[in-house]
Amino acid sequence: MNSDFVWIFNNSMDSISGGVFRSKDIAEKWIKENSLNGILTKYPLDQGVLDWAIENDLVGMRPETLENVKNNPKRVGEFTSASMEHFHYEGGEIIK
């Protein structure tokens, strides 16, 4: 299992990442300093999210649906999982 991760911040209005961080603390400091709105998500390094979700039994799909996803490059490339650790921010503050 991959134990190396980074934190990626995405603006709530765009899918382009605004920052990549080694720690949540550093990311949150930057988010607060810039009064940002968006989502901070913990991503595995050197592994696609779909592969990570499969490895950690976090896909939550029927086997035939999963096979369809795995055979569709677009779906593999855009796969995300609600099981990924993530936090929402408004005006630089975490939303509880």
Secondary structure, 3 states (H helix, E strand, C coil): CCCCEEEEEEECCCCCEEEEECCHHHHHHHHHHCCCCEEEEEEECCCCHHHHHHHCCCCCCCHHHHHHHHCCHHHHHHCCCCCCCEEEEECCEECC
